[in-house]
Amino acid sequence: MLSFECDYAEGAHKKVLQRLIETNLEQLPGYGSDKYCQSAAEKIRRACDCPRANVQFLMGGTQTNAIIIAALLKSYEGVVSAASGHVNVHEAGAIEYTGHKVLELPQHEGKLLPEKLSAYLQNFFADENYEHMVFPGMVYLSHPTEYGTLYTKAELEAISLICHQYGIPLYLDGARLGYGLMSRQTDITLPDIARLCDVFYIGGTKVGALCGEAVIFPRANAPHHFLTIVKQHGALLAKGRLLGVQFDALFTDDLYFSISRHAIDMAELLKTAFHEKGYSFYLDSPTNQQFIILDNTQMERLKKKVSFSFWEKLDEAHTVARFATSWATTEESVRRLAKLL
């Protein structure tokens, strides 16, 4: 059975596992105060070109989104997101569970467009009844988006400017950030993201780690007592070393970036295979997630030998399916899929 279902089906990169084994019997302080968390944080600061950044390691993406949003919003505020945004669709109401509403705006290929955001904020404060409404307290983006698409530098700069004009923070979900940064079509770098966002995270779970996300407040702008807030949410790992060792390995010798580039190379091979076999694409994704239109009968036949993700119904006879590559996808797997097609 071939698997293109997601980018977190495998465990961890062998160099990450090796470092976990090598450091396993060291006796280290807890809660992220160990030398590996400190080393990883310093390496991340250098990679982001933000020497004053606060870096906090958390376990998973939904946990990270819920904690950051809850920590930054006042009780009467919500978070603005594209309608297709992960916090709005695929997190089981985790944000609302913290007491904050997700304020959805129309999306274009997964993206929140600057002009839509600007118009929404203008109209909100022009409404004489806005005191009776949920205030837009921050803006949420994911890069790549749920559809594998990317913001351009110009789009990110425009959204950042709008947020600063209204005095609200810009938060970027980087669960698949490595795959966005290594895309052949991107013009955004990690220092660009650090410069333009008020908080973001670098995803490890989907990019070579067993688990873990690195939260970055690039200008030493973390909320007061953020560690305590993390603990209140039950997310402060006693053996913080587990996350520090992994990110220390991922940010040694550019491992994070090289394995992300491999996933993009495999995605390009995948795209070529589908194109050559005459399949239609739902949209043009420049990252590791590819969205293919399948005839329902064809899809059922393919399911017997390949695992992939249902994405959405296109019409009565066709379905949009997602095929994802990862840091661990092999060229042999892609070529076997091409033969099946």
C-alpha positions in Angstrom: 0.0 0.0 0.0 1.4 3.4 -1.0 0.8 6.3 1.3 0.4 9.9 0.2 -2.2 10.6 2.8 -0.4 13.2 4.8 3.1 14.6 5.7 3.2 13.2 9.3 2.7 9.5 8.6 6.4 8.7 9.3 8.2 9.0 12.7 11.3 11.3 12.7 14.3 11.8 10.6 17.2 9.5 11.5 19.4 12.3 12.6 16.7 13.5 15.0 16.3 10.0 16.4 20.0 9.6 16.7 20.3 12.7 18.9 17.5 11.6 21.1 19.3 8.3 21.6 22.7 9.9 22.3 21.2 12.3 24.9 18.7 9.9 26.4 20.6 9.2 29.7 21.8 12.8 30.3 20.2 14.2 33.5 18.8 17.6 32.5 16.6 20.3 34.1 12.9 20.3 33.0 10.3 22.6 31.4 12.5 23.8 28.6 15.4 25.1 30.7 17.9 22.5 29.5 20.9 23.2 27.3 19.4 21.6 24.2 16.3 23.9 24.3 18.6 26.9 24.8 20.9 25.8 21.9 17.9 25.2 19.6 16.4 28.5 20.5 19.7 30.3 19.6 20.0 28.5 16.3 16.4 29.5 15.5 17.2 33.1 16.3 20.1 33.1 13.9 18.0 31.4 11.2 15.3 34.1 11.7 17.8 36.9 12.0 16.1 38.1 15.1 18.6 37.9 18.0 16.1 39.1 20.7 13.4 36.6 19.8 11.5 34.7 22.5 11.3 31.0 21.6 9.0 28.5 23.2 8.6 24.9 22.3 5.2 23.2 22.2 4.0 19.8 21.3 1.5 20.2 18.4 -0.2 22.5 16.0 -3.7 22.7 17.4 -2.3 23.2 20.9 0.0 25.9 19.6 -2.8 27.8 17.8 -5.1 27.6 20.8 -2.5 28.9 23.3 -1.1 31.7 21.2 -4.6 33.0 20.3 -5.9 32.8 23.8 -2.7 34.4 25.2 -2.9 37.4 22.8 -6.6 38.1 22.8 -8.7 40.1 25.3 -11.9 38.5 26.5 -14.1 40.4 24.0 -11.8 39.8 20.9 -11.8 37.2 18.2 -9.3 36.1 15.5 -9.7 37.0 11.9 -9.1 34.0 9.5 -9.8 33.0 5.9 -12.9 30.8 5.8 -10.7 27.9 4.9 -8.2 28.6 7.6 -7.1 25.6 9.8 -8.4 27.3 13.0 -11.8 27.8 11.4 -12.3 24.4 9.8 -10.1 21.6 11.0 -9.5 22.2 14.8 -12.8 21.0 16.2 -13.7 24.4 17.7 -10.5 24.5 19.7 -10.3 28.3 19.4 -14.0 28.8 20.4 -13.4 26.4 23.3 -10.9 29.0 24.8 -13.7 31.6 24.6 -12.7 33.4 21.4 -14.6 33.5 18.1 -13.0 32.9 14.8 -14.1 35.7 12.5 -14.0 34.3 9.0 -13.5 36.2 5.8 -13.8 35.0 2.2 -10.7 33.1 0.9 -9.1 32.9 -2.5 -7.2 29.7 -3.0 -6.8 29.4 0.7 -5.5 32.9 1.2 -6.8 35.9 3.1 -6.5 38.8 0.6 -5.2 42.2 1.9 -8.1 44.1 0.3 -10.7 41.9 2.0 -9.0 42.3 5.4 -8.8 46.1 5.0 -12.4 46.4 4.0 -13.6 44.3 6.9 -11.7 46.3 9.5 -12.8 49.6 8.0 -16.5 48.5 8.0 -16.2 47.1 11.5 -15.1 50.4 13.1 -17.5 52.3 10.9 -20.4 50.4 12.4 -21.9 52.5 15.2 -22.8 49.3 17.0 -19.3 47.8 17.1 -19.2 47.9 20.9 -21.8 45.2 20.8 -19.8 43.0 18.5 -16.8 40.7 18.7 -13.7 42.8 18.2 -11.1 41.7 15.6 -8.2 41.3 17.9 -5.6 39.6 15.7 -5.2 38.1 12.2 -4.4 34.5 11.6 -2.6 33.2 8.4 -1.1 29.8 7.6 1.8 29.6 5.2 1.5 27.3 3.3 -2.3 27.5 3.3 -4.7 24.6 3.6 -4.6 24.4 -0.2 -0.8 24.4 -0.3 -0.7 27.9 -1.7 1.7 30.6 -0.6 1.5 34.3 0.2 3.8 36.5 -1.8 6.1 38.9 0.0 4.0 41.8 -1.3 0.8 40.2 0.1 2.4 39.5 3.5 3.8 43.1 3.6 0.4 44.5 2.8 -1.4 42.4 5.5 1.3 43.2 8.1 0.9 47.0 7.3 -2.9 46.7 7.8 -2.5 44.9 11.1 -0.1 47.6 12.4 -2.4 50.4 11.2 -5.1 48.9 13.4 -2.8 47.9 16.2 -3.6 44.2 16.1 -1.0 41.4 16.0 -0.3 39.2 12.9 0.1 35.5 13.6 1.4 33.0 11.1 0.8 29.3 11.5 3.9 27.5 10.2 2.9 23.9 10.6 4.3 23.3 7.1 6.6 26.3 7.0 9.6 24.4 5.7 7.7 23.3 2.6 6.7 26.9 2.0 10.2 28.2 2.4 11.7 25.6 0.1 9.1 26.0 -2.7 10.5 26.8 -6.0 7.9 29.6 -6.4 8.3 31.5 -3.1 9.9 34.9 -2.7 9.6 34.8 1.2 12.4 33.9 3.5 12.4 33.0 7.2 13.8 36.5 8.1 11.0 38.1 6.1 8.4 36.2 8.2 10.2 37.3 11.4 10.2 40.9 10.2 6.6 41.0 9.1 4.8 38.9 11.8 4.3 39.5 15.5 4.3 35.8 16.3 4.7 32.7 14.2 5.7 29.1 14.6 8.1 26.7 12.9 6.4 23.3 12.5 8.4 20.2 13.4 5.7 17.6 13.5 5.2 17.7 9.8 8.9 18.4 9.0 11.1 15.7 10.4 10.3 15.7 14.1 8.4 13.1 16.1 6.4 16.0 17.5 6.9 19.7 18.3 6.5 23.3 17.2 8.8 26.2 17.8 6.9 29.4 18.7 8.8 32.7 17.9 8.0 36.1 19.2 10.6 37.9 17.0 11.0 41.1 18.9 11.0 39.8 22.5 7.3 40.6 22.4 5.9 37.5 24.1 3.0 38.1 26.5 4.0 38.5 30.1 4.4 35.2 31.9 3.9 33.2 28.6 5.4 30.1 30.2 2.8 30.3 33.0 0.0 30.7 30.4 1.4 27.6 28.6 1.2 25.6 31.8 -2.3 26.8 32.5 -3.3 25.1 29.3 -1.7 21.9 30.3 1.0 22.2 27.6 4.2 22.7 29.5 6.2 19.5 29.0 8.2 18.4 32.0 10.7 16.7 29.8 11.1 19.8 27.6 14.4 18.3 26.3 12.3 16.1 24.0 11.5 19.1 21.9 14.8 20.9 22.4 16.9 18.0 21.2 14.8 17.6 18.1 14.9 21.2 17.0 18.6 21.4 17.9 19.1 18.6 15.4 16.8 20.1 12.8 18.6 23.4 12.9 22.0 21.9 12.6 23.7 22.0 9.2 20.4 23.2 7.6 18.7 19.8 8.1 15.3 21.4 8.4 15.7 23.1 5.0 17.3 20.3 3.1 14.6 17.8 4.1 11.9 20.3 3.2 13.5 20.8 -0.2 13.4 17.0 -0.7 9.6 17.0 -0.1 9.2 19.7 -2.7 11.3 17.8 -5.2 9.1 14.7 -4.7 6.0 16.9 -5.1 7.3 18.2 -8.4 7.8 14.6 -9.6 4.2 13.8 -8.4 2.8 16.7 -10.4 4.6 15.6 -13.5 3.2 12.1 -13.1 -0.4 13.4 -12.8 0.1 15.8 -15.7 1.5 13.1 -18.0 -1.4 10.8 -17.2 -3.9 13.6 -18.1 -5.3 14.2 -14.6 -6.8 17.6 -13.7 -5.7 19.8 -10.8 -8.1 21.6 -8.6 -5.6 24.4 -8.3 -1.9 25.0 -8.8 -0.1 24.3 -5.5 3.6 25.1 -5.3 4.2 23.1 -2.2 4.0 19.5 -1.0 0.2 19.2 -1.1 -1.3 18.5 -4.5 -5.1 18.5 -5.1 -6.3 16.3 -7.9 -9.7 15.9 -9.4 -10.7 12.2 -9.5 -13.7 10.5 -11.1 -15.4 8.8 -8.2 -15.1 5.3 -9.9 -11.5 5.9 -10.6 -11.0 7.1 -7.0 -12.4 3.9 -5.5 -10.1 1.8 -7.7 -7.1 3.8 -6.7 -8.0 3.6 -3.0 -7.3 -0.1 -3.1 -3.6 0.4 -3.6 -2.9 4.0 -2.5 -3.9 6.0 0.6 -4.7 9.7 0.1 -7.0 12.3 1.6 -10.6 13.2 0.7 -10.7 16.9 0.4 -14.1 18.0 -0.9 -16.8 16.9 -3.3 -16.5 18.7 -6.6 -19.8 17.5 -8.1 -21.9 14.3 -8.1 -19.3 12.4 -10.2 -16.0 13.9 -9.1 -14.0 14.4 -5.9 -11.0 16.6 -5.0 -8.3 14.4 -3.4 -5.2 15.5 -1.7 -1.9 13.8 -2.3 0.9 14.9 0.1 4.6 14.3 0.0 6.9 14.7 3.0 10.5 14.8 4.0 10.5 11.0 3.9 8.8 10.4 0.6 11.0 8.3 -1.7 11.4 8.6 -5.5 10.5 4.9 -5.8 7.1 5.5 -4.2 6.3 8.3 -6.6 7.3 6.2 -9.6 5.2 3.3 -8.3 2.2 5.7 -8.0 2.9 6.9 -11.6 2.6 3.3 -12.9 -0.7 2.8 -11.0 -2.1 5.9 -12.6 
